[in-house]
Amino acid sequence: MFIPKKFSTTGIAAVGFAIVLLIFTADASAAENVQPGFRKSGKLEVLVGKTVILKSARPVKRVSIAAPDIADFTLLSSRQVYIIGKAAGVTNMILWHSNKESELYDIEVSFDVSRLKQRIHDILPNEKDIRVIATNNSITLSGMVSSTENLSEVLALTRAFAPEDKIVNLLKVAGTHQVMLEVKIAEMSRSVANNLGINFNWVNASGEFALTLLGGLIDLEDGMDLFPGGDLTLGAQAAGAFRFNSGSNQWTGVLDVLQGNGLVKILAEPTLIAMSGQSADFLAGGEFPIPKIDDDGNVGVEFKTYGVTLAFTPTVLSEKRISIEVLPEVSEIDFTTAVTIAGSVVPGLLARRASTRVELGDGQSFAIAGILKETARENLSKYPFLGDIPILGALFKSKAFQKQETELVIFVTPHLVKPLDMMEQSLPTDNYIEPDDAEFFLWGVFGQSRQKVSYENGGLDGEFGHIFTQ
């Protein structure tokens, strides 16, 4: 054998010793992890409720499974082991043979997702992007569904195969999930009032007097005994008065003759955007203070909102269906129902509100609330016998007639929307140019634009938004 000059026999012996040492160390390490006669044979996969038969090459003397609640066995013969999956999970099984050798098998029991896939395909044949995977002791759903409604059906089917805490939902819903809600609140209110009443009083120089007090046309401030002294005042319902003297007698008449018609128009169109499943609200109005007294008598302030408010929660069911829970309200301050708290006059609120949940398509409208109210009221006050006298009886009675008609309707219209490119949008203030001094003082140009803008083709621009037309 040829040996290079630079290698000596001593070096060759050292290399051989190192190789022998490595082999011995490896054998010792293997001896620490594997017991004598013990052999790891492989992995068995079993479905929940299904069985497998393991055939052994050597007779089996004894079988042991670490977790019987996950998998169980039955020894059919000395060479066949019948294994059944009971619950999802991982365990192991040891087979002992007559020659004191043993085999170790890892058993993984998982859910039968093939039947679940078949059920999903039968019920939702158009959902092609759903993936169902059995992972350890759970079922994982991933991929994409076309709507929230279909997602609920997939989860309901999965719960029939696995408990709720064993389902991992990684599904995403395709499509648009932002909803713009347009609400229109329109109200027309008409009122009619007719009043007719006469009060009179007579006073002479000696202090003798007579008067009528029907309809609240005359107020006595300090009592009837002081009336000749001039403590008589006109009431809030008085529409006119006259007085004449005849010698030492003074006659005073107070009239309540009124015919009134009132018309009120209210139109509110709030618009709000929210994500599917999220709530949104806004207020276009204000707040007014209300005194609040605590248990110790201290006076604080609490604020109450009024104006046009809108709160809604949308849920996108599919590309064509939207479910919305909506709460619109229009309120205004009403001093006719005011009360006095801690010396401060607190007005009431006249409110129109609705609260409901509806389901409709993109761009469709629903009249969620409507009311047609008609109220008629007639009051008659008169003196017995005197008020029944023809013609002259009108001096001893007071009539009042009031009628009010109200018609209210609330429409809601949801839209599926996407973000817009702000560079392509126009604002109401974009074309406004402030007038110079000459235009303002000489020509009276104020609050308008010198630039003529045509809005003949005005309309919706982009995925959503408005252009206000003149």
C-alpha positions as CSV (number, residue, x, y, z in Angstrom):
1,M,0.0,0.0,0.0
2,F,1.3,3.4,-0.9
3,I,1.6,5.9,2.0
4,P,2.4,9.6,1.3
5,K,5.5,10.8,3.0
6,K,3.8,13.5,5.0
7,F,1.5,10.9,6.7
8,S,3.1,8.6,9.2
9,T,1.8,5.4,10.7
10,T,1.1,7.3,13.9
11,G,-1.3,9.7,12.1
12,I,-3.1,6.8,10.4
13,A,-3.6,5.2,13.8
14,A,-5.1,8.4,15.2
15,V,-7.6,8.7,12.4
16,G,-8.7,5.1,12.8
17,F,-9.2,5.6,16.5
18,A,-11.4,8.7,15.9
19,I,-13.6,6.8,13.5
20,V,-14.1,4.0,16.0
21,L,-14.9,6.5,18.7
22,L,-17.6,8.1,16.6
23,I,-19.2,4.8,15.8
24,F,-19.2,3.8,19.5
25,T,-20.8,7.2,20.5
26,A,-23.5,6.9,17.9
27,D,-24.4,3.4,19.0
28,A,-24.5,4.5,22.7
29,S,-26.8,7.4,21.9
30,A,-29.2,5.1,19.9
31,A,-29.2,2.7,22.8
32,E,-30.3,5.5,25.2
33,N,-33.5,6.3,23.0
34,V,-34.6,2.9,21.8
35,Q,-35.2,0.1,24.3
36,P,-34.0,-3.4,23.4
37,G,-36.6,-5.2,21.4
38,F,-38.7,-2.1,20.9
39,R,-39.5,-0.9,17.3
40,K,-41.4,2.1,16.0
41,S,-43.6,0.9,13.1
42,G,-45.4,3.9,11.7
43,K,-48.6,6.0,11.8
44,L,-52.3,5.0,11.5
45,E,-55.0,7.5,10.4
46,V,-58.5,6.7,11.5
47,L,-61.7,8.8,11.0
48,V,-64.2,9.4,13.8
49,G,-66.7,6.6,13.8
50,K,-64.7,4.6,11.3
51,T,-62.5,1.5,11.7
52,V,-59.2,0.0,10.4
53,I,-57.8,-3.5,10.7
54,L,-54.1,-3.8,11.4
55,K,-52.4,-7.0,10.2
56,S,-49.3,-8.0,12.1
57,A,-46.5,-10.1,10.6
58,R,-45.9,-11.8,14.0
59,P,-48.4,-13.1,16.6
60,V,-49.6,-10.4,19.0
61,K,-49.6,-11.3,22.7
62,R,-50.8,-8.0,24.2
63,V,-52.2,-4.6,23.0
64,S,-52.3,-1.2,24.8
65,I,-53.7,2.2,23.7
66,A,-52.7,5.3,25.7
67,A,-56.0,7.2,25.3
68,P,-59.0,4.8,25.1
69,D,-61.4,7.8,24.8
70,I,-59.7,8.7,21.4
71,A,-59.4,5.2,19.9
72,D,-60.2,1.7,21.1
73,F,-59.3,-1.8,19.8
74,T,-60.5,-5.4,19.6
75,L,-58.1,-8.3,19.0
76,L,-59.8,-10.3,16.2
77,S,-57.0,-12.9,16.0
78,S,-53.3,-13.3,17.0
79,R,-52.4,-11.3,13.9
80,Q,-55.3,-8.9,13.4
81,V,-56.2,-5.8,15.5
82,Y,-59.5,-4.1,15.0
83,I,-59.1,-0.3,15.7
84,I,-62.1,2.2,15.9
85,G,-61.8,6.0,16.1
86,K,-64.0,7.4,18.9
87,A,-63.0,11.1,19.2
88,A,-60.7,13.5,17.3
89,G,-57.2,13.5,18.7
90,V,-53.8,11.8,18.8
91,T,-52.6,8.8,20.8
92,N,-50.4,5.8,20.3
93,M,-50.7,2.0,20.5
94,I,-48.1,-0.7,21.5
95,L,-48.2,-4.3,20.3
96,W,-46.2,-6.9,22.3
97,H,-45.1,-10.1,20.5
98,S,-44.3,-13.5,22.0
99,N,-40.5,-13.1,21.4
100,K,-40.5,-10.1,23.7
101,E,-40.4,-7.6,20.9
102,S,-42.8,-4.7,20.7
103,E,-44.1,-2.2,18.1
104,L,-45.2,1.4,18.5
105,Y,-47.9,2.9,16.3
106,D,-49.0,6.6,16.3
107,I,-52.8,6.9,15.9
108,E,-54.4,10.1,14.6
109,V,-58.1,10.2,14.8
110,S,-59.7,13.0,12.7
111,F,-63.2,14.1,11.6
112,D,-64.6,12.7,8.5
113,V,-64.6,15.8,6.3
114,S,-65.4,14.0,3.1
115,R,-69.1,13.8,4.1
116,L,-69.0,17.5,5.2
117,K,-67.6,18.5,1.8
118,Q,-70.4,16.5,0.1
119,R,-73.1,18.2,2.2
120,I,-71.7,21.6,1.4
121,H,-71.6,20.8,-2.3
122,D,-75.2,19.5,-2.2
123,I,-76.6,22.5,-0.5
124,L,-74.4,25.2,-1.9
125,P,-73.3,24.0,-5.3
126,N,-72.1,27.4,-6.5
127,E,-69.6,27.8,-3.7
128,K,-66.4,26.6,-5.4
129,D,-63.8,28.3,-3.2
130,I,-64.5,26.6,0.1
131,R,-61.7,24.4,1.5
132,V,-62.4,21.9,4.4
133,I,-59.4,20.5,6.2
134,A,-59.2,18.1,9.2
135,T,-56.4,19.4,11.4
136,N,-55.5,17.5,14.6
137,N,-58.7,17.5,16.6
138,S,-60.6,20.2,14.7
139,I,-62.1,21.2,11.4
140,T,-60.6,24.2,9.6
141,L,-62.7,26.1,7.0
142,S,-60.8,28.4,4.6
143,G,-61.3,30.1,1.3
144,M,-64.0,32.4,0.1
145,V,-67.8,32.5,0.3
146,S,-70.0,34.7,-1.8
147,S,-72.3,36.1,1.0
148,T,-72.7,36.3,4.7
149,E,-75.9,34.2,4.4
150,N,-74.0,31.4,2.8
151,L,-71.3,31.6,5.5
152,S,-73.9,31.1,8.2
153,E,-75.2,28.0,6.3
154,V,-71.6,26.5,6.0
155,L,-71.0,27.0,9.8
156,A,-74.4,25.4,10.6
157,L,-73.5,22.3,8.5
158,T,-70.0,22.1,10.1
159,R,-71.5,22.2,13.6
160,A,-73.4,19.0,12.7
161,F,-70.0,17.2,12.3
162,A,-67.9,18.9,15.1
163,P,-68.6,20.9,18.3
164,E,-68.5,24.7,18.1
165,D,-65.1,24.9,19.9
166,K,-63.6,22.5,17.4
167,I,-64.3,24.6,14.3
168,V,-61.7,27.0,13.0
169,N,-63.4,29.5,10.7
170,L,-60.9,31.2,8.3
171,L,-63.5,31.8,5.6
172,K,-63.8,35.3,4.0
173,V,-66.8,36.9,2.5
174,A,-66.4,38.2,-1.0
175,G,-68.0,41.4,-2.3
176,T,-68.6,44.8,-0.9
177,H,-69.2,45.2,2.9
178,Q,-69.8,49.0,3.1
179,V,-73.4,50.2,3.1
180,M,-74.6,53.7,2.6
181,L,-78.1,54.3,4.0
182,E,-80.3,57.1,2.6
183,V,-83.2,58.1,4.8
184,K,-86.0,60.5,3.8
185,I,-88.3,61.9,6.4
186,A,-91.2,63.9,5.0
187,E,-94.0,65.5,7.1
188,M,-96.8,67.9,6.3
189,S,-98.9,69.3,9.1
190,R,-101.9,71.6,8.7
191,S,-103.9,73.3,11.5
192,V,-107.2,75.2,11.5
193,A,-108.4,77.3,14.5
194,N,-111.7,79.3,14.9
195,N,-112.4,81.2,18.1
196,L,-115.4,83.3,19.0
197,G,-116.0,84.8,22.5
198,I,-117.1,88.0,24.2
199,N,-116.5,89.2,27.7
200,F,-117.8,92.5,29.1
201,N,-117.7,94.4,32.4
202,W,-119.5,97.4,33.8
203,V,-118.2,99.7,36.6
204,N,-119.8,102.9,38.0
205,A,-118.3,105.7,40.0
206,S,-119.7,104.3,43.3
207,G,-117.7,101.1,42.9
208,E,-120.5,98.9,41.7
209,F,-119.5,96.5,38.9
210,A,-120.5,93.4,36.9
211,L,-118.3,91.3,34.5
212,T,-118.1,88.0,32.7
213,L,-115.1,85.7,32.7
214,L,-115.7,83.1,30.0
215,G,-112.7,81.8,27.9
216,G,-110.0,83.3,30.0
217,L,-110.2,86.7,28.2
218,I,-110.0,88.7,31.4
219,D,-107.6,88.2,34.4
220,L,-108.0,89.6,37.9
221,E,-104.6,90.0,39.4
222,D,-105.4,90.8,43.0
223,G,-108.9,89.6,43.5
224,M,-112.4,90.8,42.7
225,D,-112.5,93.2,45.7
226,L,-109.8,95.3,44.0
227,F,-111.4,95.3,40.6
228,P,-112.7,98.9,40.7
229,G,-109.1,100.0,41.4
230,G,-108.0,98.9,38.0
231,D,-106.5,95.5,38.6
232,L,-108.2,94.0,35.5
233,T,-105.9,92.8,32.7
234,L,-106.4,91.2,29.3
235,G,-105.9,87.4,29.1
236,A,-103.7,85.6,26.6
237,Q,-106.7,84.7,24.5
238,A,-107.9,88.2,24.0
239,A,-107.9,89.4,20.4
240,G,-109.4,92.9,20.9
241,A,-111.0,95.2,23.4
242,F,-113.1,98.4,23.5
243,R,-114.3,100.8,26.2
244,F,-116.8,103.7,26.4
245,N,-118.2,105.8,29.2
246,S,-121.8,106.8,29.8
247,G,-122.0,109.3,32.6
248,S,-120.6,107.7,35.7
249,N,-120.7,104.2,34.1
250,Q,-117.8,102.6,32.3
251,W,-118.3,99.7,29.9
252,T,-115.5,97.5,28.7
253,G,-115.7,94.7,26.2
254,V,-113.0,92.1,25.3
255,L,-113.3,90.0,22.1
256,D,-111.8,86.7,21.1
257,V,-112.5,86.5,17.4
258,L,-109.9,84.5,15.5
259,Q,-109.6,82.4,12.4
260,G,-106.2,80.8,11.8
261,N,-104.6,78.4,9.4
262,G,-101.1,76.9,9.8
263,L,-98.9,74.8,7.5
264,V,-95.7,73.1,8.5
265,K,-93.4,71.2,6.1
266,I,-90.5,69.1,7.3
267,L,-88.1,67.3,5.0
268,A,-84.9,65.7,6.3
269,E,-82.6,63.5,4.2
270,P,-79.7,62.2,6.3
271,T,-77.1,59.8,4.8
272,L,-74.7,57.6,6.6
273,I,-72.1,54.9,5.7
274,A,-71.1,51.9,7.9
275,M,-69.4,48.5,7.5
276,S,-71.4,45.4,7.5
277,G,-72.2,44.3,11.1
278,Q,-71.0,47.7,12.5
279,S,-73.2,50.4,14.0
280,A,-73.0,54.1,13.0
281,D,-74.9,57.2,14.0
282,F,-74.8,60.9,13.6
283,L,-76.6,64.1,14.7
284,A,-77.4,67.2,12.8
285,G,-78.9,69.5,15.4
286,G,-77.8,70.6,18.9
287,E,-78.1,70.3,22.6
288,F,-79.9,72.2,25.3
289,P,-79.3,72.2,29.0
290,I,-81.6,70.7,31.6
291,P,-81.1,71.4,35.3
292,K,-80.5,68.3,37.4
293,I,-80.9,68.2,41.2
294,D,-79.0,65.5,43.1
295,D,-79.9,64.0,46.5
296,D,-78.0,66.8,48.3
297,G,-79.9,69.6,46.6
298,N,-77.0,70.6,44.3
299,V,-78.0,71.8,40.9
300,G,-76.2,70.4,37.9
301,V,-76.6,70.5,34.2
302,E,-77.5,67.7,31.8
303,F,-77.7,68.1,28.0
304,K,-80.4,66.8,25.8
305,T,-79.9,66.4,22.0
306,Y,-82.4,67.5,19.3
307,G,-82.4,67.7,15.6
308,V,-82.0,65.1,12.9
309,T,-80.4,61.8,14.1
310,L,-79.8,58.5,12.4
311,A,-78.5,55.3,13.8
312,F,-78.3,52.0,11.8
313,T,-76.6,48.6,11.7
314,P,-76.3,47.0,8.3
315,T,-75.6,43.3,7.5
316,V,-74.7,42.4,3.9
317,L,-76.4,39.0,3.3
318,S,-75.4,38.8,-0.4
319,E,-74.6,40.9,-3.4
320,K,-78.3,41.6,-3.8
321,R,-79.7,41.5,-0.2
322,I,-79.0,43.8,2.8
323,S,-80.5,43.6,6.2
324,I,-80.6,46.9,8.2
325,E,-81.6,47.8,11.7
326,V,-82.4,51.5,11.5
327,L,-83.4,54.2,14.0
328,P,-84.2,57.6,12.4
329,E,-85.5,60.6,14.5
330,V,-86.4,64.2,13.9
331,S,-87.0,66.3,17.0
332,E,-87.5,70.0,17.7
333,I,-87.8,72.2,20.8
334,D,-91.4,72.7,21.9
335,F,-92.0,75.4,24.5
336,T,-95.7,74.6,24.7
337,T,-94.8,71.6,26.9
338,A,-92.1,73.5,28.9
339,V,-91.7,73.0,32.6
340,T,-89.9,74.9,35.3
341,I,-87.0,73.1,37.1
342,A,-84.9,74.9,39.7
343,G,-86.2,78.3,38.5
344,S,-85.3,77.6,34.9
345,V,-87.7,77.0,32.0
346,V,-87.0,73.7,30.3
347,P,-88.7,73.2,27.0
348,G,-90.1,69.8,25.8
349,L,-89.3,68.0,22.6
350,L,-91.6,67.3,19.7
351,A,-90.1,64.1,18.2
352,R,-90.9,61.7,15.3
353,R,-88.9,58.5,15.4
354,A,-89.0,54.9,14.1
355,S,-87.1,51.8,15.0
356,T,-87.2,48.6,12.9
357,R,-85.3,46.0,11.0
358,V,-85.9,45.4,7.3
359,E,-84.4,43.4,4.5
360,L,-84.2,44.7,0.9
361,G,-82.0,44.8,-2.1
362,D,-79.3,47.2,-3.2
363,G,-80.9,50.5,-4.2
364,Q,-84.4,49.5,-3.2
365,S,-86.6,51.7,-1.0
366,F,-88.9,50.8,1.8
367,A,-91.4,53.0,3.6
368,I,-90.6,51.9,7.2
369,A,-93.0,54.2,8.9
370,G,-96.1,56.3,8.1
371,I,-98.8,58.1,10.0
372,L,-101.9,60.0,9.0
373,K,-103.3,61.8,12.0
374,E,-106.3,64.0,12.2
375,T,-107.4,65.7,15.5
376,A,-110.5,67.9,15.9
377,R,-111.4,69.7,19.1
378,E,-114.4,71.9,19.9
379,N,-115.0,73.7,23.2
380,L,-118.1,75.7,24.2
381,S,-118.5,77.7,27.4
382,K,-121.7,79.6,28.2
383,Y,-123.9,80.8,31.1
384,P,-127.0,78.8,31.7
385,F,-130.1,80.2,30.2
386,L,-128.4,83.4,29.1
387,G,-126.2,81.6,26.6
388,D,-129.3,80.0,25.0
389,I,-131.1,83.3,24.2
390,P,-131.2,83.9,20.4
391,I,-128.8,86.6,19.1
392,L,-128.1,88.1,22.6
393,G,-126.9,84.7,23.8
394,A,-123.6,85.2,21.9
395,L,-122.6,87.8,24.5
396,F,-122.8,85.1,27.2
397,K,-120.8,82.2,25.6
398,S,-117.4,81.4,24.1
399,K,-116.6,78.9,21.3
400,A,-113.3,77.4,20.1
401,F,-112.7,75.0,17.3
402,Q,-109.3,73.4,16.5
403,K,-108.4,70.9,13.8
404,Q,-104.9,69.5,13.0
405,E,-103.9,67.1,10.3
406,T,-100.5,65.4,10.1
407,E,-99.0,63.1,7.5
408,L,-95.6,61.6,8.0
409,V,-93.7,59.0,6.0
410,I,-90.1,57.7,6.4
411,F,-88.2,56.0,3.5
412,V,-84.9,54.1,3.7
413,T,-82.7,53.1,0.8
414,P,-79.5,51.1,1.3
415,H,-76.6,51.0,-1.2
416,L,-73.5,48.9,-1.4
417,V,-70.6,51.3,-1.9
418,K,-66.9,51.4,-2.6
419,P,-64.3,54.1,-1.9
420,L,-64.1,56.9,-4.4
421,D,-61.3,58.8,-6.0
422,M,-61.4,62.2,-4.4
423,M,-59.5,63.8,-7.3
424,E,-62.5,63.0,-9.5
425,Q,-65.1,64.5,-7.1
426,S,-66.5,68.0,-7.0
427,L,-67.6,69.9,-3.9
428,P,-70.2,72.6,-3.6
429,T,-67.5,75.1,-2.7
430,D,-65.1,74.3,-5.6
431,N,-66.5,77.0,-8.0
432,Y,-67.1,79.8,-5.5
433,I,-65.1,83.0,-6.0
434,E,-65.4,85.7,-3.4
435,P,-66.6,89.1,-4.8
436,D,-64.2,92.0,-4.8
437,D,-65.0,95.4,-3.2
438,A,-66.5,96.9,-6.4
439,E,-68.8,93.9,-6.9
440,F,-69.8,93.8,-3.2
441,F,-70.5,97.6,-2.8
442,L,-71.6,98.6,-6.3
443,W,-73.3,95.6,-7.8
444,G,-74.5,93.9,-4.6
445,V,-72.7,90.6,-5.4
446,F,-72.7,88.6,-2.2
447,G,-72.5,84.9,-1.4
448,Q,-72.5,83.7,-5.0
449,S,-70.0,82.7,-7.6
450,R,-69.0,84.8,-10.6
451,Q,-68.2,81.5,-12.5
452,K,-71.2,80.1,-14.3
453,V,-71.5,76.4,-13.8
454,S,-73.9,74.2,-15.7
455,Y,-75.6,71.5,-13.8
456,E,-77.7,70.2,-16.6
457,N,-76.0,66.7,-16.4
458,G,-75.7,66.7,-12.7
459,G,-76.1,63.4,-10.9
460,L,-74.3,60.7,-8.9
461,D,-70.5,60.8,-9.6
462,G,-68.3,57.8,-8.8
463,E,-69.4,54.8,-6.7
464,F,-71.3,57.0,-4.3
465,G,-71.6,60.6,-3.3
466,H,-73.7,63.6,-4.2
467,I,-73.6,66.7,-6.4
468,F,-75.9,69.4,-5.1
469,T,-77.7,71.1,-7.9
470,Q,-79.0,74.6,-8.1
